[in-house]
Structure formats: structure tokens, C-alpha cells
Amino acid sequence: MVEDAKARDPIQKALRQIDPRLFVERQMTIDGEQVWVVNVDLGRDDPTGVVTLLEWRDEAGRPLPTLSEGIVARVARMERDGSKLHRSVIEANRARTERARNDLIQQTEDLTKEIVAGLGWRKSVQPRSRSLYLARARQRARGVDI
């Protein structure tokens, strides 16, 4: 798109001043969203090739539609070494998965407490038939402890 090129050019120049291997492009996510991403081309010698450093999103995780200098500032603070970046991404994913797992456990515990509190621990009395009453009375008369 033409408007994308106009917005991208100054950002692209600023990124190249940080590191000539950096470039920005718009990509489609698995969810069908279009998001601006900053990639680093690690070259033919690195087995990871091109790695996405950053997706341009807001605090809620929604893609930001327009580029700004903020993306350059965020990239300047990031690691661009392939092996270090790979390790940090794996660690961040592990931490995110662990947080999600802990949140799910906490939500399950909270829900269980609410349900148990609503039910209470009292034993419900079931209605008994006349024949059961008479059968137990006969057993007690015989001395059977029930």
C-alpha cells in the first residue's frame, strides 16, 4: 500500500541507523490481524535467518495501526544477537505459559471455593420408604447395630 510506504520510510531509516540488518514490514497474524513488525536479518551464516524482534502493539495486545518513533525507541533497547534473542524469547514464552497456568489454577480454586460455599457441607436428608424403616426396626430388634 502506498500510505504504508510513506509511513514506513522514516522509521526504516531510523532503524537502519541502529542496525543495518533491521527492517520494518506489515505482516498478517494467525488471527487475521495486520500488525507492524520489526525484523532482523541475521544473514545466511545464522541458521535462524530472519527473526521478528517486535510486534507493534498496545498494552492490551491490539495491533497499532500507525507507525511512530516509539517503535524505534523500543527496538533500540532490545537485544539483536540471534542466540541471545532466541534464548530470551524461549524464556519469555515459558514465563508466559507458567503465568497462564498459575492464573488458571487460581481461577479454578476460586470457582471451587464459590461452589462449595454455595453447596455447604451439610448432609441432605433423603426421604425413606416405610419398608426401609420397618426393615431397620427389625434389625435393631434383633440387636444388629446399624
Secondary structure as UniProt FT lines:
FT   HELIX           2..18
FT   TURN            20..21
FT   STRAND          22..28
FT   TURN            30..31
FT   STRAND          34..41
FT   TURN            44..45
FT   TURN            47..48
FT   STRAND          50..55
FT   TURN            59..60
FT   HELIX           69..76
FT   HELIX           82..119
FT   HELIX           130..142
//
